[in-house]
Amino acid sequence: WDQRSRAFTPYRQTPDNYGAGYGENFDAFLRLLGPVEGKLVVELGCGNGEYTVFLARKEARVLALDASPVALENTRAMAALNRVSDRVEARVMDVMRLDLLPESPDLVIGRYVLHHLEPFDEFAAGLAKLFARLERPRALFFENSAGNPLLRWARRHLAGRFGIPRFGDTREEPLSADEIAVLERHFRVTRHFPEFVFLEKLSVYVFRKECGRNRALRRLFKGGDRRVHRHLPFLRKYSYDQILVLTKKESP
């Protein structure tokens, strides 16, 4: 992660270069997030601080956590460049022990971070301990999903072979049903599938070069995903992307 972050250049955010046209998943995440003005948001796996700054520009106070010191330096640089340093704190922290946070956040968020965390039950237990001391705890995670068997097969048998690229590392796997079950032992979990992401994702692996040159081909795959989402709602649970909302379980 340090190596990846060294290639990042901090920039001044505008509606044109961050957020606009990111698709229904991004818009749905914002709707579920709700108003953040004046709230303390803890962001897990903040990376280079792009979403951190996006939230700070919406008047949130953001505690940005990451394991990479280089990424956190980028986060601080992003905050300074966008004049929101007074609302951003970037901190190295082991997210397995969120119960040790001295702050009491209004919201915990993460984007593509849960599937990197192992042992997963240890993370869930730490988050549950944090929830236990909060009045109205809520967590919101934008994640991938291992729920589509065809994408799982392509990831295991095609990615990294036959000239097809592999993204991420060999240990990384999408969030599994077992990990969802771990979360459900500790929290009330609601899953959202605002977009159906399948054909376009598959095309990135199998037809990467062709889609890069041929925008019409990529639009064809994306259009197919949209038609499935609109007309075959029972298939939405097989989307590669999902949004998880975690709240405290009601006492029996």
Protein Blocks (a to p, Z undefined) as FASTA:
>chain_A
ZZmmmmpccddddfklgopanbjklmmmmmmnopaehiacddehklnolmmmmmmmnopa
cddddfblklmmmmmmmmmmnopmmmcccddddfklmmlpmbdcfbdcdehklmmpccfk
lmmmmmmmmmmmpmbgcdddddddfkbmklmmmmmmmgopahiacehjfkbccddfklmm
mmmmmmccddddfbacfklmmmmmmmmmmmmmmmmlmmmmmmmmmmmmmmmmmlmmmpfb
dcddddddddZZ
